[in-house]
Amino acid sequence: MLETFLLEGRVNLFMRVDPTGIFLYTLIACIITGMVIPLLCIRKTFISGAVNMFQIGFRSLRRTLLASVLTCTIGYGLVILFNPFGTDRFAFVNTFLLLLPGTIASVMICWVLIGTHVQAFVRSGGAIISLSAGIVMTAMLFGFTTFAYFPAFLTQDALFPSVCIGIVAGLFFFAVRDVYATSFVVGGCSVFTLADRINPVYVHNAIPSVWISAGLAVCTLMGIHLYLSRNFTTIRIPVP
């Protein structure tokens, strides 16, 4: 949150055109801190047995594609009906790509790392307690990250939509257990709530740095998935 505030919120990066700033924010705050560092933490918990590949949302290629396609299909229908930019779907895509690196980083930290570990910590209390604790904790954490992005909007009215997105994302993640599909959900919902806080230049134009940054974030996530798949295997043991 501190890095996001320094690299994005403090300088109002999304409200002014700064291609270099977008790239640095993506590289430092989103990829290094938001994706690589959680990976290093997750590696330790695999060895301890606290979590496994299924729980953190990195599934097989077939399962990932199925979850992502279904999520995107439903999301596309919602965009057609409720697009905040009217009939301009290209504007929705541009805004989604601008928010995507931060979205993936938020999913990695809030749900893949913290949510699964909170759930594991209170697992002895039963499924309902562990799931509820994971959803509540991650929803509040995600809600507060909004103020790192937009400190000028530090009001209760700004917090409520973000917490709602966190609750929806938490329910979705713990039900589907797929990091890619959850990123699509969080990113799509964020476009609806943050559309009026993005510079129109980013919204209505294809900015190369935005598209490259989004591509780097997705490639990093895929690289993490490949690394975990090759080095850690979760085997389901049938119950007799």
Secondary structure, DSSP 8 states (H G I E B T S, - for coil): -HHHIIIIITTTGGGS--HHHHHHHIIIIIIIIIIIHHHHHHHHHHHHTS--HHHHT---HHHHHHHHHHHHHHHHHHHHHH-TTTT-HHHHHHHHHHHHHHHHHHHIIIIIIIIHHHHHHTGGG-HHHHHHHHHHHHHHHHHHHHHHH-GGG-SHHHHHHHHHHHHHHHHHHHHH--HHHHHHHHHHHHHHHHGGGS-HHHHHS--HHHHHHHHHHHHHHHHHHHHHHHH---------
